[in-house]
């Protein structure tokens, strides 16, 4: 499963996302760089922040 956060993120989004969701910036970077898959609650928080669905950000193959 490949993450599409790189296509969505703009400068400063990681900090705003971390502040709004409570997910650590380093964790978000790991998701963005495809080093980790998010826990389901993190995936929903991130998708909600961008007004997208989880499948928009982490599409099934």
Secondary structure, DSSP 8 states (H G I E B T S, - for coil): --B-HHHH--TTHHHHHHHHH---HHHHHHHHTTS----HHHHHHHHHHHT--HHHHB---
